[in-house]
Amino acid sequence: MLRKLSGDPECRNGTCPTLWGTEDARNYVVQGYVITDPELLAQLDLPEGETAVLVPAAVLEEYFRAQR
Protein backbone atom coordinates (compact mmCIF):
# COMPACT_ATOMS: atom_id res chain seq x y z
CA MET A 1 0.00 0.00 0.00
CA LEU A 2 1.31 3.44 -0.92
CA ARG A 3 0.66 6.65 0.95
CA LYS A 4 0.83 10.09 -0.62
CA LEU A 5 3.61 12.17 0.94
CA SER A 6 3.49 15.29 -1.23
CA GLY A 7 2.32 16.50 -4.59
CA ASP A 8 2.69 19.36 -7.00
CA PRO A 9 0.92 22.37 -5.45
CA GLU A 10 0.23 23.69 -8.96
CA CYS A 11 -1.69 20.51 -9.88
CA ARG A 12 -5.16 21.15 -11.23
CA ASN A 13 -6.27 17.71 -12.40
CA GLY A 14 -5.18 15.29 -9.66
CA THR A 15 -2.75 13.28 -11.81
CA CYS A 16 0.38 15.36 -11.32
CA PRO A 17 3.88 14.53 -10.09
CA THR A 18 3.68 13.06 -6.62
CA LEU A 19 5.96 11.55 -3.98
CA TRP A 20 4.63 8.33 -2.46
CA GLY A 21 5.96 6.24 0.42
CA THR A 22 5.60 2.51 0.93
CA GLU A 23 3.68 1.24 3.93
CA ASP A 24 6.85 0.02 5.63
CA ALA A 25 8.52 3.44 5.03
CA ARG A 26 11.54 1.77 3.44
CA ASN A 27 10.98 2.96 -0.14
CA TYR A 28 9.63 5.86 -2.14
CA VAL A 29 7.80 5.94 -5.44
CA VAL A 30 8.13 9.07 -7.56
CA GLN A 31 5.46 9.88 -10.10
CA GLY A 32 6.67 12.37 -12.68
CA TYR A 33 7.13 13.18 -16.33
CA VAL A 34 9.04 10.51 -18.29
CA ILE A 35 12.31 11.86 -19.65
CA THR A 36 12.48 11.24 -23.38
CA ASP A 37 15.26 13.68 -24.32
CA PRO A 38 18.08 11.45 -25.70
CA GLU A 39 20.79 13.81 -24.45
CA LEU A 40 19.51 13.74 -20.88
CA LEU A 41 19.05 9.98 -20.96
CA ALA A 42 22.59 9.49 -22.27
CA GLN A 43 23.93 11.42 -19.27
CA LEU A 44 22.12 9.08 -16.90
CA ASP A 45 23.31 5.83 -18.52
CA LEU A 46 20.32 3.92 -17.12
CA PRO A 47 20.48 0.13 -16.99
CA GLU A 48 17.72 -1.98 -18.52
CA GLY A 49 14.60 -1.98 -16.39
CA GLU A 50 15.10 1.54 -15.00
CA THR A 51 13.62 4.85 -16.12
CA ALA A 52 13.93 8.44 -15.05
CA VAL A 53 11.26 11.04 -14.40
CA LEU A 54 11.27 14.78 -13.95
CA VAL A 55 9.66 16.00 -10.76
CA PRO A 56 8.98 19.65 -9.96
CA ALA A 57 11.18 20.90 -7.11
CA ALA A 58 8.02 21.95 -5.24
CA VAL A 59 7.03 18.29 -4.76
CA LEU A 60 10.21 17.46 -2.86
CA GLU A 61 10.37 20.84 -1.10
CA GLU A 62 6.85 20.27 0.25
CA TYR A 63 7.86 16.88 1.60
CA PHE A 64 11.04 18.11 3.30
CA ARG A 65 9.27 21.15 4.73
CA ALA A 66 6.69 18.84 6.31
CA GLN A 67 9.47 16.73 7.88
CA ARG A 68 10.88 19.64 9.93
C-alpha positions, 0 to 999 in steps of 0.5 A: 500500500502506498501513501501520498507524501506530497504533490505538485501544489500547482496541480489542477487535475489530480494526476500530477507529479507526486511523492509516495511512500511505501507502507513500511517506510523503506521505499519511495515511489516518484510519479513524474514526467518521463524523460524522453530527451536522448541527451539527458538519458545518455547522461544518466546511462540507465540500466535496462529496467530503469527509467527516469522522471522529472519531478517539480522541485516543489514536490520534494520541497513540500515533503522536506518542509513537512518533515521539519 
